Amino acid sequence: MKPLSESNFNYPAWSIELNTGVAAALEAQRLSVKYNKDFFDANDLVKLMGLGEANVRKLMAREDFPVIKIGNRSVVSVLALAIWMTDHNGDKTRAAAGALKS
């Protein structure tokens, strides 16, 4: 009998997407409860992600980052942030995501 490994399993694509969606929703709920907020502004992201203010502003200026403009204020919903982090889980965002574990 072959030992079990990931290559022994054929997960359908929808199940992987569902699992990442569930993970993002759970992370969003955890962050929302921990910080008692549904939206984060740049100052919140600086504290949360451990990035500098200039880097957070660059991140918020990206076209693919889910920012909502309310007047002159830019915010990101906790759920949208968790989904974005899940979708952009490359090496650079993995380092930032590590700061979210606290």
C-alpha positions in Angstrom: 0.0 0.0 0.0 1.3 3.5 -0.9 1.9 6.0 1.9 -0.6 8.9 2.0 0.5 12.2 0.6 -1.1 15.2 -1.0 -0.5 13.6 -4.5 -2.8 10.8 -3.5 -5.8 13.1 -3.2 -7.6 14.8 -6.0 -9.4 17.7 -4.5 -11.9 19.5 -6.8 -11.0 23.1 -7.4 -14.3 24.3 -5.8 -13.4 22.6 -2.5 -10.1 24.4 -2.3 -11.8 27.7 -3.1 -14.5 27.0 -0.5 -11.8 26.2 2.1 -9.9 29.4 1.5 -13.2 31.3 1.6 -14.1 29.7 4.9 -10.6 30.4 6.3 -10.9 34.1 5.2 -14.3 34.4 6.8 -13.0 32.9 10.1 -10.0 35.2 10.1 -12.2 38.2 9.4 -14.5 37.2 12.3 -11.5 36.8 14.6 -10.0 40.2 13.7 -13.4 41.9 13.9 -14.0 40.6 17.4 -10.4 41.2 18.6 -10.3 44.8 17.5 -14.0 45.5 17.8 -14.1 47.0 14.3 -15.6 46.1 10.9 -13.3 48.5 9.0 -9.6 49.3 9.3 -8.0 52.6 8.2 -4.3 53.1 7.4 -3.3 53.6 11.1 -5.1 50.4 12.0 -3.2 48.5 9.2 0.1 49.9 10.4 -0.5 48.5 13.9 -2.1 45.3 12.6 0.4 44.3 9.9 3.6 45.7 11.4 4.3 47.7 8.2 5.4 51.3 8.0 2.9 54.1 7.2 4.4 54.7 3.8 4.1 51.0 2.9 0.5 50.8 4.1 -0.3 53.9 2.0 1.3 52.3 -1.1 -0.7 49.1 -0.4 -3.9 51.1 -0.1 -3.2 52.8 -3.4 -2.9 49.5 -5.3 -5.7 48.9 -7.7 -6.2 45.4 -6.5 -6.5 46.3 -2.8 -10.1 46.5 -1.6 -10.2 50.1 -0.4 -13.5 52.0 0.2 -13.3 55.8 0.0 -15.6 57.6 2.4 -15.1 61.3 1.8 -11.3 61.8 2.2 -11.0 58.7 4.3 -9.9 55.3 2.9 -10.9 52.2 4.8 -10.9 48.4 4.1 -13.5 46.0 5.5 -12.1 43.3 7.7 -13.6 40.6 5.5 -12.2 42.2 2.3 -8.8 42.4 3.9 -8.9 38.7 4.9 -10.0 37.7 1.4 -7.3 39.8 -0.2 -4.7 38.4 2.1 -5.9 34.8 1.2 -5.8 35.6 -2.5 -2.4 37.2 -2.3 -0.5 34.7 -0.2 2.8 35.1 -1.9 6.1 35.5 0.0 5.7 39.3 0.7 2.1 39.0 2.0 3.0 35.9 4.0 5.3 38.0 6.1 2.6 40.6 6.6 0.1 37.9 7.5 2.4 36.6 10.2 1.8 39.9 12.0 -1.9 39.1 12.1 -1.4 36.1 14.3 -1.5 37.4 17.8 
